[in-house]
Amino acid sequence: MNKTLYLIRHATAEEGGNSPMFRDFDRDLTSTGIIESARMGKFLAATDVKFDLIVSSAAERAKATAKIFAEQLNYDADAILIDDSLYGGGPRSYLSAVNQLDETVNVVAIFGHNPDVTFFSEYLTRADVGGSMDKSGVMILAFENIKWAEVSSKMAKFLGYYSPQNISQS
């Protein structure tokens, strides 16, 4: 069975600041980030994609991005799977998340952070995304006749890369 993976970087978030009272993990989306997420979710909805599963980092900005996309795609936001390892776990945590997916899942979106999502997409495809995925950027990858547990380096086919900067303003 063919599998499709959507790797999505969280949208624009609040600046981190140097305050000990303000953790990077807790940064929320800005109004720009909310708009980016809604536009990209609407863009994907227009492609008629139906996610079997949405997985998100536990960081607030990634969860918020995933929820806005889910709303645009008529996906139950309460069904989003939160994976704690995606925050700060490096590209290996993304590979682990993919390798552990149930085989009944054919189309999955993973919401995470840079540079990990960029490095992971390049690891899977060897495609160059221009140095860094844009905030709210979506990388679409396909796997043919492979199980999630078998996914590894250079196994994905690059289907496309979209960001708020390169989609039409409709």
Beta strands, then each sheet from edge to edge (+ up, - down):
strand 1: 3-9
strand 2: 53-57
strand 3: 81-83
strand 4: 107-112
strand 5: 138-143
strand 6: 157-162
sheet 1: 3+ 2+ 4+ 1+ 5- 6+
end
